[in-house]
């Protein structure tokens, strides 16, 4: 789709005859557009689907019953050790 919004820095689009400057960037300081050689490595922004991070709670052991003090709960039974 054609780009309608333009916000070029001083000199504007196509201010250079250098064919290697066919890549553009947006200045993080001014917010203005400028051209740069495509071989220059710069930070980028990519559109991605939203990812939800779900933190799991630590599981506490389930207690199926209680045993008197000194007894051991094992296999659904209270055992005196």
C-alpha positions, 0 to 999 in steps of 0.5 A: 500500500502506498505511504501517505504520511511523510515526515522527512528530515531536512533535505527530504526524500531523494536528496541524494543521488547515491543509489545505495541509500535506498533504505530509510529509518526514523530517528529516535531523537527527532522522529523524522525520516531519513535515508541510509545505506542499506548495509548499515545495521540499525535497530528495527521494529517488527509487527508481531501478534500479541503474546500473553505471558502467564505465570504459574503459581507454585503448587502446594501439595494437596492434603486429602485429610489430616492425621493426629500428631505423630501419625503419617499420612500415606496412600489415603491412610494415617499410619503410626510410625 
